[in-house]
Amino acid sequence: MKKLIFLIIIFPLLGIAQNNTKIKYRTVAAITSLMNSEGEIVFQKTIGKDPIIVFDPFFKSYSITFTEENGDVAEIFLSYREPSLYADTFDSTYNIIDTLANGGDLILILTKKLESHTSILMFITATKI
């Protein structure tokens, strides 16, 4: 009887492990924007080139690496908190809109508003690699 229970527990876990393939996307630029309370973009700047986005479906996490203007490589790691809410390593939280699988964008929206009532957004349009 103990062997039967062990097999029932192990086989579902093996199925989960096999579906743990990370999904990678690549694009040309990562762009940060400031949006006012009326939804208008008031400032936009490219913060990095050649970003690579890696989505881990098991942990529901994102790793975004890109090259900054000075040549340094930056990484943003976002861990899952709850549906469409993620946190970075500094515990800042982001709402995420992910339409990458359909050829769309990854949009990160910092949940903390600035004093000027603007929101910080990062837009990344990428293709699967």
N, C-alpha and C positions, 0 to 999 in steps of 0.2 A: 504494500500500500504506500509506503514512504517513497518508493521509486516512482510510482505513478504520479504522485503530487509533484515531485521534483521535475519530472519531464513536462508536466503541464505548465509549470512556472518558467522553465528554461526555454522552451520552444517559442513562446511569444517574445521573449527577450532577444532571441536570435533573429527573429523577423524584424524587430526594431533596429538592431545593429546593422542589418543589411541595407536598410533604407536611410542610412546616415551619410549620404553623399553630399558633400558641400557643393553649392552652386556658385559659380564665379561669373562675374560680369566685368567688362572693361569699356572705357570710353575715353574721350579726349580731355575733358575738364570737369572740375568741381567748382560750382558757382555758389557764393553766398549772397543773399539778398536781405534787405530790410524792407518790411511791408508795414504800412501804416494801418490804423484802425479801419480805414475805408477799403482796405484790400489792395491799395496801390503800391507798386514797387517804387521806393524812394531812393534806393541805393543798391548797386549790384557790383560785385567784384569776383573775378576768378581767383580762387585761393589755391588751386593746385592743378597740375596736369597729370595725364595718364593714370587716373584713379582706377583701382581694382577693388571691386566689392565682392566679398565672400559672405554668402548667407549659409548658416548652418541650420538646417531644418530641425535637427534633434534638439538643440538648445534654443532655437529661434533667435539666434544672435547674428549680428552683422559686424564685419571687420572691413573698414574702408581705409585703404592706403593710397597716398598720392604724393607727388613731388611738389614741394613748395617753391616759390619764386627764387629763394636763395639756394636751392639745390638739396635742401634737407628733405628726408622722407618722413612724412607725418602719418600717424595712424589714429583713427577714431574707432574704438571698440564699443559697440552698443549691445547691452544685455537686455533680455526680455523681462518686463515687469508685469504687464497685463496686455490684453489685446490693443495693439497699435501704440503702446506706451513703452519706451525703452529708456535706459539710463547709460551714460558714459562712465568712464573711470573716475570722473570728478563728481559723480552723482547728480549731474545736470540731467533733467529728463526731457525727452523729445517725443512728440507725436510723429509717427511715421506713416507715410502713404507709399506703398510699394506696388507699382504696376510694372516692374521690370520683366516679369515673366511674360507679359503681353507686349513687350517692345516699348514699354513706357519709361517712367521715371522712378527714382527713389527720392522722395522729398522728406527732409528732416525739418521739423518745426520745433524750435526750442520753446518749451512750455512757459518759461519765465519771460514776461514782457519787460521791455526796457522802460526807463522813466519817461521817454517820449511816446509811450504807448505803441511802440513799434515791435514787430516780431522778427526774429532772426530765422531765416529759412536757408536750407542748402538744397540745391537742385542738382541731381546727377541723372542724366539720360545715358543708358548703357546698353550694350548688347552682350548676350551670353557667350562665354568662351569655353 
